[in-house]
Amino acid sequence: MRRSQIEMHQVFGAKFVSLHVRKSNRAAFHLYAETLKYKINDVERGYYADGEDAYDMRCYFGEVEENGKKDEIAEATIALENELEIS
């Protein structure tokens, strides 16, 4: 997943990647929010056919500042890019 994010940033100049997660899908929410450091951008009311809401989540690339420090995903992305350049 992180490699594809790096490619989107380097090849296409993407500033972020986004996805939707059902509000009831706690496992997916935990994966994206805690492990991959996505943030909730918005809540899409009635996004799914059954009427359930979805979190619109985004993972920003580059030098994203949050509370005066670099976002963890930005640091991880930079570290992985450096590691790949070395090998």
C-alpha positions in Angstrom: 0.0 0.0 0.0 2.7 2.5 0.9 4.6 1.7 -2.3 1.6 2.6 -4.4 1.2 5.8 -2.4 4.8 6.7 -3.2 4.3 6.1 -6.9 1.1 8.2 -6.9 3.0 11.0 -5.3 6.2 10.8 -7.5 4.7 9.8 -10.8 1.4 11.7 -10.8 2.2 14.5 -8.4 -0.7 13.5 -6.2 -1.1 15.5 -3.0 -3.2 12.9 -1.3 -5.1 9.6 -1.8 -8.7 9.1 -0.7 -11.1 6.3 0.0 -14.5 5.6 1.6 -15.0 3.4 4.6 -18.4 2.3 6.0 -19.0 3.9 9.4 -19.8 0.4 10.8 -16.6 -1.2 9.5 -14.5 -0.7 12.6 -11.7 -3.0 11.4 -11.2 -1.1 8.1 -11.4 2.2 10.0 -8.7 1.1 12.4 -6.4 -0.1 9.6 -6.7 3.2 7.7 -6.7 5.6 10.7 -4.2 3.9 13.0 -1.9 1.9 10.8 -1.9 3.9 7.5 -2.5 7.3 9.1 -5.5 8.4 7.0 -7.6 11.2 8.4 -11.4 11.8 8.1 -12.0 14.5 5.6 -15.8 14.3 5.6 -18.8 12.1 6.2 -20.8 11.1 3.1 -24.4 10.7 4.2 -26.2 7.8 2.6 -23.1 6.9 0.5 -23.9 3.2 0.2 -26.9 1.6 -1.5 -28.4 0.5 1.8 -28.2 4.1 3.1 -25.3 3.7 5.4 -22.9 6.7 5.8 -19.3 6.5 4.8 -16.1 8.2 6.1 -14.3 10.1 3.3 -10.7 9.5 4.4 -7.5 11.0 3.0 -3.8 10.3 3.4 -1.7 13.4 2.5 1.8 13.2 1.0 4.8 15.4 1.4 5.6 18.0 4.0 2.2 18.1 5.8 2.3 20.0 9.0 0.0 19.1 11.9 0.2 20.8 15.3 3.7 22.1 14.4 5.2 18.7 13.4 5.5 16.7 10.2 2.7 14.2 9.7 3.8 10.6 10.4 2.9 9.3 6.9 5.0 12.1 5.3 8.0 11.0 7.4 7.4 7.3 6.6 7.0 8.1 2.9 10.3 10.0 2.8 12.1 7.3 4.7 10.8 4.6 2.3 11.7 6.7 -0.7 15.3 7.1 0.7 15.5 3.3 1.4 14.4 2.4 -2.1 17.0 4.8 -3.6 19.8 3.2 -1.7 19.0 -0.4 -2.7 
